[in-house]
Amino acid sequence: MGIKKFFKDAFADMKASAKAQHEVDKANFAAAKAESKAQWEEAKMSPKARQAKMQEEREEQIKKANERKAVAEERIKKAKGEN
């Protein structure tokens, strides 16, 4: 393997890596832009709509907490040998 081929391959790899990273950066930028727009639209919501959204989020958090609790209680039963 000559030095010329080594550098040719190295620069080709760097080019491919830079291109892939650029795609990642574009996707991250698009996601950040969409999130920013969502936050802006949420900020413009009426107080009743905002209150309803907050209630939905709280209900979702309660649901997830109850699921975690059930899993933990099942683990406790298994650890005690009650199953």
MARFI-297258 format. One record per atom (N, C-alpha, C): residue number from 1; residue in one letter; atom name; x, y, z. Coordinates in pm, 1 decimal, always signed. Each point is the difference from the previous one (the first is absolute). Layout:
BEGIN
<zanu guti="NUM" lumro="A" pamar="CA" u="X" v="Y" w="Z"/>
...
//
This chain:
BEGIN
<zanu guti="1" lumro="M" pamar="N" u="+86.1" v="-117.3" w="+0.0"/>
<zanu guti="1" lumro="M" pamar="CA" u="-86.1" v="+117.3" w="+0.0"/>
<zanu guti="1" lumro="M" pamar="C" u="+90.6" v="+123.4" w="+0.0"/>
<zanu guti="2" lumro="G" pamar="N" u="-14.3" v="+75.8" w="-104.2"/>
<zanu guti="2" lumro="G" pamar="CA" u="+82.6" v="+119.6" w="-11.5"/>
<zanu guti="2" lumro="G" pamar="C" u="-57.5" v="+115.1" w="+80.1"/>
<zanu guti="3" lumro="I" pamar="N" u="+81.2" v="+96.7" w="+20.8"/>
<zanu guti="3" lumro="I" pamar="CA" u="-40.1" v="+117.3" w="+77.5"/>
<zanu guti="3" lumro="I" pamar="C" u="-110.3" v="+78.3" w="-71.5"/>
<zanu guti="4" lumro="K" pamar="N" u="+9.0" v="-1.9" w="-132.2"/>
<zanu guti="4" lumro="K" pamar="CA" u="-99.9" v="+71.7" w="-79.5"/>
<zanu guti="4" lumro="K" pamar="C" u="-138.4" v="-62.2" w="+20.5"/>
<zanu guti="5" lumro="K" pamar="N" u="-7.2" v="-133.2" w="-4.0"/>
<zanu guti="5" lumro="K" pamar="CA" u="-127.6" v="-69.6" w="+19.8"/>
<zanu guti="5" lumro="K" pamar="C" u="-51.2" v="+21.6" w="+142.0"/>
<zanu guti="6" lumro="F" pamar="N" u="+93.2" v="-2.4" w="+96.3"/>
<zanu guti="6" lumro="F" pamar="CA" u="-37.8" v="+21.0" w="+139.4"/>
<zanu guti="6" lumro="F" pamar="C" u="-71.0" v="+134.2" w="+17.9"/>
<zanu guti="7" lumro="F" pamar="N" u="+59.5" v="+106.7" w="-54.0"/>
<zanu guti="7" lumro="F" pamar="CA" u="-60.7" v="+131.9" w="+14.3"/>
<zanu guti="7" lumro="F" pamar="C" u="-129.4" v="+11.9" w="-79.9"/>
<zanu guti="8" lumro="K" pamar="N" u="-3.4" v="-64.1" w="-115.5"/>
<zanu guti="8" lumro="K" pamar="CA" u="-122.0" v="+3.0" w="-81.1"/>
<zanu guti="8" lumro="K" pamar="C" u="-115.2" v="-65.2" w="+77.3"/>
<zanu guti="9" lumro="D" pamar="N" u="+27.3" v="-115.4" w="+59.8"/>
<zanu guti="9" lumro="D" pamar="CA" u="-102.3" v="-68.9" w="+79.3"/>
<zanu guti="9" lumro="D" pamar="C" u="-37.7" v="+80.0" w="+124.3"/>
<zanu guti="10" lumro="A" pamar="N" u="+98.2" v="+60.8" w="+63.9"/>
<zanu guti="10" lumro="A" pamar="CA" u="-27.2" v="+77.3" w="+121.4"/>
<zanu guti="10" lumro="A" pamar="C" u="-89.4" v="+120.0" w="-30.6"/>
<zanu guti="11" lumro="F" pamar="N" u="+30.7" v="+70.0" w="-108.8"/>
<zanu guti="11" lumro="F" pamar="CA" u="-82.6" v="+115.1" w="-35.7"/>
<zanu guti="11" lumro="F" pamar="C" u="-139.1" v="-42.4" w="-46.6"/>
<zanu guti="12" lumro="A" pamar="N" u="-10.8" v="-113.2" w="-63.3"/>
<zanu guti="12" lumro="A" pamar="CA" u="-131.9" v="-51.1" w="-40.6"/>
<zanu guti="12" lumro="A" pamar="C" u="-82.8" v="-32.6" w="+124.4"/>
<zanu guti="13" lumro="D" pamar="N" u="+63.6" v="-60.6" w="+100.5"/>
<zanu guti="13" lumro="D" pamar="CA" u="-69.1" v="-30.6" w="+125.2"/>
<zanu guti="13" lumro="D" pamar="C" u="-45.2" v="+126.9" w="+71.4"/>
<zanu guti="14" lumro="M" pamar="N" u="+88.4" v="+101.1" w="+1.3"/>
<zanu guti="14" lumro="M" pamar="CA" u="-35.8" v="+126.6" w="+64.8"/>
<zanu guti="14" lumro="M" pamar="C" u="-117.1" v="+66.6" w="-71.7"/>
<zanu guti="15" lumro="K" pamar="N" u="-1.0" v="-8.4" w="-132.0"/>
<zanu guti="15" lumro="K" pamar="CA" u="-108.2" v="+59.9" w="-77.9"/>
<zanu guti="15" lumro="K" pamar="C" u="-132.4" v="-70.1" w="+32.0"/>
<zanu guti="16" lumro="A" pamar="N" u="+2.4" v="-132.5" w="+3.6"/>
<zanu guti="16" lumro="A" pamar="CA" u="-121.1" v="-75.6" w="+31.3"/>
<zanu guti="16" lumro="A" pamar="C" u="-48.3" v="+31.1" w="+141.6"/>
<zanu guti="17" lumro="S" pamar="N" u="+93.2" v="+9.3" w="+93.6"/>
<zanu guti="17" lumro="S" pamar="CA" u="-35.6" v="+30.7" w="+138.2"/>
<zanu guti="17" lumro="S" pamar="C" u="-59.9" v="+139.9" w="+11.1"/>
<zanu guti="18" lumro="A" pamar="N" u="+60.0" v="+95.4" w="-69.3"/>
<zanu guti="18" lumro="A" pamar="CA" u="-51.6" v="+136.9" w="+4.0"/>
<zanu guti="18" lumro="A" pamar="C" u="-139.2" v="+7.4" w="-60.1"/>
<zanu guti="19" lumro="K" pamar="N" u="-22.3" v="-74.1" w="-106.3"/>
<zanu guti="19" lumro="K" pamar="CA" u="-131.7" v="-1.1" w="-64.0"/>
<zanu guti="19" lumro="K" pamar="C" u="-105.4" v="-60.2" w="+93.8"/>
<zanu guti="20" lumro="A" pamar="N" u="+35.8" v="-109.3" w="+65.6"/>
<zanu guti="20" lumro="A" pamar="CA" u="-92.4" v="-63.5" w="+94.6"/>
<zanu guti="20" lumro="A" pamar="C" u="-29.0" v="+92.9" w="+117.5"/>
<zanu guti="21" lumro="Q" pamar="N" u="+101.6" v="+67.1" w="+51.7"/>
<zanu guti="21" lumro="Q" pamar="CA" u="-19.6" v="+92.3" w="+111.6"/>
<zanu guti="21" lumro="Q" pamar="C" u="-87.6" v="+117.0" w="-41.6"/>
<zanu guti="22" lumro="H" pamar="N" u="+14.6" v="+43.6" w="-123.6"/>
<zanu guti="22" lumro="H" pamar="CA" u="-83.4" v="+108.8" w="-50.7"/>
<zanu guti="22" lumro="H" pamar="C" u="-147.4" v="-40.8" w="-0.3"/>
<zanu guti="23" lumro="E" pamar="N" u="-28.2" v="-123.7" w="-37.6"/>
<zanu guti="23" lumro="E" pamar="CA" u="-137.6" v="-49.6" w="+2.2"/>
<zanu guti="23" lumro="E" pamar="C" u="-54.6" v="-2.1" w="+142.1"/>
<zanu guti="24" lumro="V" pamar="N" u="+82.4" v="-40.3" w="+94.9"/>
<zanu guti="24" lumro="V" pamar="CA" u="-40.6" v="-1.1" w="+140.8"/>
<zanu guti="24" lumro="V" pamar="C" u="-29.4" v="+142.6" w="+46.4"/>
<zanu guti="25" lumro="D" pamar="N" u="+88.4" v="+92.2" w="-35.9"/>
<zanu guti="25" lumro="D" pamar="CA" u="-18.4" v="+139.8" w="+39.0"/>
<zanu guti="25" lumro="D" pamar="C" u="-127.2" v="+58.1" w="-60.0"/>
<zanu guti="26" lumro="K" pamar="N" u="-28.7" v="-32.6" w="-125.5"/>
<zanu guti="26" lumro="K" pamar="CA" u="-122.9" v="+49.2" w="-63.8"/>
<zanu guti="26" lumro="K" pamar="C" u="-123.0" v="-53.3" w="+71.8"/>
<zanu guti="27" lumro="A" pamar="N" u="+1.9" v="-128.3" w="+36.2"/>
<zanu guti="27" lumro="A" pamar="CA" u="-113.8" v="-60.2" w="+69.4"/>
<zanu guti="27" lumro="A" pamar="C" u="-18.1" v="+63.0" w="+138.2"/>
<zanu guti="28" lumro="N" pamar="N" u="+110.1" v="+20.6" w="+72.0"/>
<zanu guti="28" lumro="N" pamar="CA" u="-8.6" v="+63.1" w="+132.3"/>
<zanu guti="28" lumro="N" pamar="C" u="-50.6" v="+142.9" w="-9.4"/>
<zanu guti="29" lumro="F" pamar="N" u="+43.4" v="+72.7" w="-102.1"/>
<zanu guti="29" lumro="F" pamar="CA" u="-45.6" v="+136.9" w="-18.8"/>
<zanu guti="29" lumro="F" pamar="C" u="-149.7" v="+2.9" w="-30.4"/>
<zanu guti="30" lumro="A" pamar="N" u="-45.6" v="-89.9" w="-85.4"/>
<zanu guti="30" lumro="A" pamar="CA" u="-142.6" v="-5.3" w="-33.1"/>
<zanu guti="30" lumro="A" pamar="C" u="-83.2" v="-32.5" w="+124.6"/>
<zanu guti="31" lumro="A" pamar="N" u="+50.2" v="-91.1" w="+83.2"/>
<zanu guti="31" lumro="A" pamar="CA" u="-71.2" v="-36.4" w="+123.0"/>
<zanu guti="31" lumro="A" pamar="C" u="-5.3" v="+118.3" w="+96.1"/>
<zanu guti="32" lumro="A" pamar="N" u="+110.0" v="+70.5" w="+15.6"/>
<zanu guti="32" lumro="A" pamar="CA" u="+3.1" v="+116.4" w="+89.2"/>
<zanu guti="32" lumro="A" pamar="C" u="-92.8" v="+108.8" w="-51.3"/>
<zanu guti="33" lumro="K" pamar="N" u="-4.0" v="+18.5" w="-130.1"/>
<zanu guti="33" lumro="K" pamar="CA" u="-88.0" v="+100.2" w="-59.6"/>
<zanu guti="33" lumro="K" pamar="C" u="-147.5" v="-34.8" w="+25.2"/>
<zanu guti="34" lumro="A" pamar="N" u="-33.9" v="-128.3" w="-17.7"/>
<zanu guti="34" lumro="A" pamar="CA" u="-137.8" v="-43.8" w="+23.2"/>
<zanu guti="34" lumro="A" pamar="C" u="-37.8" v="+13.6" w="+147.6"/>
<zanu guti="35" lumro="E" pamar="N" u="+92.0" v="-34.7" w="+89.5"/>
<zanu guti="35" lumro="E" pamar="CA" u="-27.4" v="+13.4" w="+142.8"/>
<zanu guti="35" lumro="E" pamar="C" u="-20.8" v="+145.3" w="+37.8"/>
<zanu guti="36" lumro="S" pamar="N" u="+79.4" v="+87.7" w="-57.1"/>
<zanu guti="36" lumro="S" pamar="CA" u="-12.5" v="+142.9" w="+27.4"/>
<zanu guti="36" lumro="S" pamar="C" u="-136.6" v="+51.4" w="-46.3"/>
<zanu guti="37" lumro="K" pamar="N" u="-41.8" v="-42.7" w="-117.7"/>
<zanu guti="37" lumro="K" pamar="CA" u="-129.8" v="+41.9" w="-52.0"/>
<zanu guti="37" lumro="K" pamar="C" u="-113.1" v="-53.2" w="+89.0"/>
<zanu guti="38" lumro="A" pamar="N" u="+14.6" v="-123.7" w="+45.9"/>
<zanu guti="38" lumro="A" pamar="CA" u="-101.1" v="-58.6" w="+88.2"/>
<zanu guti="38" lumro="A" pamar="C" u="-10.2" v="+80.0" w="+129.7"/>
<zanu guti="39" lumro="Q" pamar="N" u="+115.3" v="+37.6" w="+56.0"/>
<zanu guti="39" lumro="Q" pamar="CA" u="-1.6" v="+79.6" w="+122.7"/>
<zanu guti="39" lumro="Q" pamar="C" u="-66.1" v="+134.6" w="-24.4"/>
<zanu guti="40" lumro="W" pamar="N" u="+26.4" v="+60.1" w="-114.4"/>
<zanu guti="40" lumro="W" pamar="CA" u="-59.9" v="+128.9" w="-33.1"/>
<zanu guti="40" lumro="W" pamar="C" u="-152.2" v="-13.3" w="-10.9"/>
<zanu guti="41" lumro="E" pamar="N" u="-45.3" v="-103.4" w="-68.9"/>
<zanu guti="41" lumro="E" pamar="CA" u="-143.7" v="-21.4" w="-15.9"/>
<zanu guti="41" lumro="E" pamar="C" u="-66.3" v="-28.7" w="+134.7"/>
<zanu guti="42" lumro="E" pamar="N" u="+69.5" v="-75.9" w="+85.6"/>
<zanu guti="42" lumro="E" pamar="CA" u="-54.9" v="-27.3" w="+133.0"/>
<zanu guti="42" lumro="E" pamar="C" u="-7.5" v="+127.2" w="+83.1"/>
<zanu guti="43" lumro="A" pamar="N" u="+95.6" v="+88.6" w="-16.6"/>
<zanu guti="43" lumro="A" pamar="CA" u="-0.4" v="+125.5" w="+75.0"/>
<zanu guti="43" lumro="A" pamar="C" u="-116.9" v="+88.7" w="-42.4"/>
<zanu guti="44" lumro="K" pamar="N" u="-45.1" v="-14.8" w="-123.2"/>
<zanu guti="44" lumro="K" pamar="CA" u="-110.5" v="+81.4" w="-49.7"/>
<zanu guti="44" lumro="K" pamar="C" u="-136.9" v="-60.1" w="+31.5"/>
<zanu guti="45" lumro="M" pamar="N" u="-2.6" v="-117.7" w="+64.2"/>
<zanu guti="45" lumro="M" pamar="CA" u="-127.0" v="-66.0" w="+29.7"/>
<zanu guti="45" lumro="M" pamar="C" u="-82.0" v="+83.4" w="+98.4"/>
<zanu guti="46" lumro="S" pamar="N" u="-130.8" v="-17.5" w="-6.7"/>
<zanu guti="46" lumro="S" pamar="CA" u="-86.4" v="+68.1" w="+94.9"/>
<zanu guti="46" lumro="S" pamar="C" u="+19.0" v="-63.3" w="+138.8"/>
<zanu guti="47" lumro="P" pamar="N" u="-34.9" v="+73.3" w="+103.8"/>
<zanu guti="47" lumro="P" pamar="CA" u="+18.1" v="-55.7" w="+135.4"/>
<zanu guti="47" lumro="P" pamar="C" u="-75.4" v="-131.3" w="+21.1"/>
<zanu guti="48" lumro="K" pamar="N" u="-121.8" v="-10.8" w="-55.7"/>
<zanu guti="48" lumro="K" pamar="CA" u="-75.3" v="-125.0" w="+17.3"/>
<zanu guti="48" lumro="K" pamar="C" u="+67.8" v="-115.6" w="-72.6"/>
<zanu guti="49" lumro="A" pamar="N" u="+50.6" v="+25.1" w="-120.2"/>
<zanu guti="49" lumro="A" pamar="CA" u="+68.5" v="-104.5" w="-76.4"/>
<zanu guti="49" lumro="A" pamar="C" u="+129.0" v="-40.9" w="+70.4"/>
<zanu guti="50" lumro="R" pamar="N" u="+72.0" v="+98.2" w="+54.5"/>
<zanu guti="50" lumro="R" pamar="CA" u="+124.2" v="-29.4" w="+71.5"/>
<zanu guti="50" lumro="R" pamar="C" u="-30.1" v="-83.8" w="+124.3"/>
<zanu guti="51" lumro="Q" pamar="N" u="-107.6" v="+35.4" w="+69.7"/>
<zanu guti="51" lumro="Q" pamar="CA" u="-37.3" v="-73.5" w="+119.8"/>
<zanu guti="51" lumro="Q" pamar="C" u="-37.1" v="-144.8" w="-35.1"/>
<zanu guti="52" lumro="A" pamar="N" u="-72.4" v="-18.8" w="-110.5"/>
<zanu guti="52" lumro="A" pamar="CA" u="-37.1" v="-134.9" w="-42.8"/>
<zanu guti="52" lumro="A" pamar="C" u="+124.8" v="-80.4" w="-36.4"/>
<zanu guti="53" lumro="K" pamar="N" u="+93.9" v="+62.8" w="-68.3"/>
<zanu guti="53" lumro="K" pamar="CA" u="+124.4" v="-67.6" w="-37.7"/>
<zanu guti="53" lumro="K" pamar="C" u="+78.4" v="-40.5" w="+124.4"/>
<zanu guti="54" lumro="M" pamar="N" u="+8.4" v="+89.1" w="+96.2"/>
<zanu guti="54" lumro="M" pamar="CA" u="+71.3" v="-31.5" w="+123.6"/>
<zanu guti="54" lumro="M" pamar="C" u="-66.5" v="-116.9" w="+72.9"/>
<zanu guti="55" lumro="Q" pamar="N" u="-133.4" v="-3.4" w="+1.1"/>
<zanu guti="55" lumro="Q" pamar="CA" u="-71.9" v="-109.1" w="+65.1"/>
<zanu guti="55" lumro="Q" pamar="C" u="+29.3" v="-132.8" w="-69.3"/>
<zanu guti="56" lumro="E" pamar="N" u="+4.3" v="+0.4" w="-132.7"/>
<zanu guti="56" lumro="E" pamar="CA" u="+33.7" v="-121.6" w="-74.6"/>
<zanu guti="56" lumro="E" pamar="C" u="+140.3" v="-48.5" w="+36.7"/>
<zanu guti="57" lumro="E" pamar="N" u="+93.8" v="+92.7" w="+9.3"/>
<zanu guti="57" lumro="E" pamar="CA" u="+136.8" v="-36.6" w="+35.7"/>
<zanu guti="57" lumro="E" pamar="C" u="+6.6" v="-58.1" w="+140.7"/>
<zanu guti="58" lumro="R" pamar="N" u="-75.0" v="+59.4" w="+93.2"/>
<zanu guti="58" lumro="R" pamar="CA" u="-1.3" v="-52.7" w="+137.5"/>
<zanu guti="58" lumro="R" pamar="C" u="-60.4" v="-140.0" w="+3.4"/>
<zanu guti="59" lumro="E" pamar="N" u="-107.4" v="-20.5" w="-75.0"/>
<zanu guti="59" lumro="E" pamar="CA" u="-63.0" v="-132.5" w="-3.1"/>
<zanu guti="59" lumro="E" pamar="C" u="+95.2" v="-104.1" w="-58.0"/>
<zanu guti="60" lumro="E" pamar="N" u="+75.1" v="+37.9" w="-103.0"/>
<zanu guti="60" lumro="E" pamar="CA" u="+97.8" v="-90.8" w="-59.7"/>
<zanu guti="60" lumro="E" pamar="C" u="+109.8" v="-33.8" w="+100.5"/>
<zanu guti="61" lumro="Q" pamar="N" u="+45.1" v="+99.2" w="+76.1"/>
<zanu guti="61" lumro="Q" pamar="CA" u="+103.2" v="-23.8" w="+100.8"/>
<zanu guti="61" lumro="Q" pamar="C" u="-51.6" v="-92.3" w="+109.4"/>
<zanu guti="62" lumro="I" pamar="N" u="-125.2" v="+17.5" w="+41.1"/>
<zanu guti="62" lumro="I" pamar="CA" u="-59.7" v="-87.0" w="+102.2"/>
<zanu guti="62" lumro="I" pamar="C" u="-8.0" v="-142.8" w="-51.8"/>
<zanu guti="63" lumro="K" pamar="N" u="-40.4" v="-15.3" w="-125.6"/>
<zanu guti="63" lumro="K" pamar="CA" u="-11.1" v="-132.2" w="-60.7"/>
<zanu guti="63" lumro="K" pamar="C" u="+136.5" v="-69.7" w="-1.2"/>
<zanu guti="64" lumro="K" pamar="N" u="+103.9" v="+72.0" w="-41.3"/>
<zanu guti="64" lumro="K" pamar="CA" u="+133.9" v="-58.6" w="-4.2"/>
<zanu guti="64" lumro="K" pamar="C" u="+48.4" v="-35.5" w="+139.7"/>
<zanu guti="65" lumro="A" pamar="N" u="-28.3" v="+85.3" w="+98.6"/>
<zanu guti="65" lumro="A" pamar="CA" u="+41.5" v="-26.9" w="+137.6"/>
<zanu guti="65" lumro="A" pamar="C" u="-69.2" v="-124.5" w="+54.0"/>
<zanu guti="66" lumro="N" pamar="N" u="-128.8" v="-15.5" w="-31.8"/>
<zanu guti="66" lumro="N" pamar="CA" u="-73.4" v="-118.4" w="+45.7"/>
<zanu guti="66" lumro="N" pamar="C" u="+54.3" v="-126.4" w="-64.4"/>
<zanu guti="67" lumro="E" pamar="N" u="+40.0" v="+8.5" w="-126.9"/>
<zanu guti="67" lumro="E" pamar="CA" u="+59.0" v="-115.4" w="-67.3"/>
<zanu guti="67" lumro="E" pamar="C" u="+132.8" v="-38.1" w="+65.5"/>
<zanu guti="68" lumro="R" pamar="N" u="+82.5" v="+100.4" w="+31.2"/>
<zanu guti="68" lumro="R" pamar="CA" u="+127.2" v="-25.8" w="+66.7"/>
<zanu guti="68" lumro="R" pamar="C" u="-22.2" v="-62.3" w="+137.2"/>
<zanu guti="69" lumro="K" pamar="N" u="-103.0" v="+48.1" w="+69.6"/>
<zanu guti="69" lumro="K" pamar="CA" u="-31.0" v="-52.1" w="+132.9"/>
<zanu guti="69" lumro="K" pamar="C" u="-40.8" v="-146.9" w="-8.7"/>
<zanu guti="70" lumro="A" pamar="N" u="-82.3" v="-33.4" w="-99.4"/>
<zanu guti="70" lumro="A" pamar="CA" u="-44.4" v="-137.9" w="-16.6"/>
<zanu guti="70" lumro="A" pamar="C" u="+118.1" v="-92.2" w="-29.9"/>
<zanu guti="71" lumro="V" pamar="N" u="+90.1" v="+44.7" w="-83.2"/>
<zanu guti="71" lumro="V" pamar="CA" u="+118.9" v="-79.5" w="-31.9"/>
<zanu guti="71" lumro="V" pamar="C" u="+84.5" v="-19.6" w="+125.2"/>
<zanu guti="72" lumro="A" pamar="N" u="+17.6" v="+104.8" w="+78.7"/>
<zanu guti="72" lumro="A" pamar="CA" u="+78.9" v="-9.4" w="+122.1"/>
<zanu guti="72" lumro="A" pamar="C" u="-64.9" v="-95.1" w="+99.9"/>
<zanu guti="73" lumro="E" pamar="N" u="-131.4" v="+5.8" w="+12.5"/>
<zanu guti="73" lumro="E" pamar="CA" u="-69.2" v="-89.5" w="+93.0"/>
<zanu guti="73" lumro="E" pamar="C" u="+14.3" v="-145.6" w="-44.2"/>
<zanu guti="74" lumro="E" pamar="N" u="-1.6" v="-23.6" w="-130.9"/>
<zanu guti="74" lumro="E" pamar="CA" u="+19.2" v="-135.6" w="-51.6"/>
<zanu guti="74" lumro="E" pamar="C" u="+141.3" v="-49.4" w="+31.6"/>
<zanu guti="75" lumro="R" pamar="N" u="+97.9" v="+88.1" w="-12.5"/>
<zanu guti="75" lumro="R" pamar="CA" u="+138.1" v="-36.1" w="+32.9"/>
<zanu guti="75" lumro="R" pamar="C" u="+13.2" v="-31.8" w="+148.2"/>
<zanu guti="76" lumro="I" pamar="N" u="-72.0" v="+75.1" w="+84.6"/>
<zanu guti="76" lumro="I" pamar="CA" u="+3.5" v="-24.6" w="+144.2"/>
<zanu guti="76" lumro="I" pamar="C" u="-56.5" v="-138.6" w="+30.8"/>
<zanu guti="77" lumro="K" pamar="N" u="-112.0" v="-33.2" w="-64.8"/>
<zanu guti="77" lumro="K" pamar="CA" u="-60.6" v="-131.8" w="+22.0"/>
<zanu guti="77" lumro="K" pamar="C" u="+95.6" v="-111.7" w="-41.7"/>
<zanu guti="78" lumro="K" pamar="N" u="+66.5" v="+17.0" w="-113.3"/>
<zanu guti="78" lumro="K" pamar="CA" u="+93.4" v="-101.9" w="-45.6"/>
<zanu guti="78" lumro="K" pamar="C" u="+118.0" v="-12.4" w="+94.2"/>
<zanu guti="79" lumro="A" pamar="N" u="+47.0" v="+112.2" w="+51.1"/>
<zanu guti="79" lumro="A" pamar="CA" u="+114.4" v="-2.6" w="+91.0"/>
<zanu guti="79" lumro="A" pamar="C" u="-34.8" v="-67.7" w="+131.0"/>
<zanu guti="80" lumro="K" pamar="N" u="-126.0" v="+15.2" w="+44.7"/>
<zanu guti="80" lumro="K" pamar="CA" u="-43.1" v="-63.1" w="+123.9"/>
<zanu guti="80" lumro="K" pamar="C" u="-42.6" v="-145.2" w="-20.4"/>
<zanu guti="81" lumro="G" pamar="N" u="-14.1" v="-39.4" w="-127.2"/>
<zanu guti="81" lumro="G" pamar="CA" u="-39.6" v="-138.3" w="-29.4"/>
<zanu guti="81" lumro="G" pamar="C" u="-149.9" v="-22.6" w="+13.8"/>
<zanu guti="82" lumro="E" pamar="N" u="-77.8" v="+105.3" w="-8.4"/>
<zanu guti="82" lumro="E" pamar="CA" u="-145.3" v="-11.0" w="+16.2"/>
<zanu guti="82" lumro="E" pamar="C" u="-70.4" v="-35.9" w="-130.0"/>
<zanu guti="83" lumro="N" pamar="N" u="+68.5" v="-2.5" w="-107.7"/>
<zanu guti="83" lumro="N" pamar="CA" u="-62.8" v="-25.4" w="-128.3"/>
<zanu guti="83" lumro="N" pamar="C" u="-24.1" v="-141.3" w="-23.4"/>
//
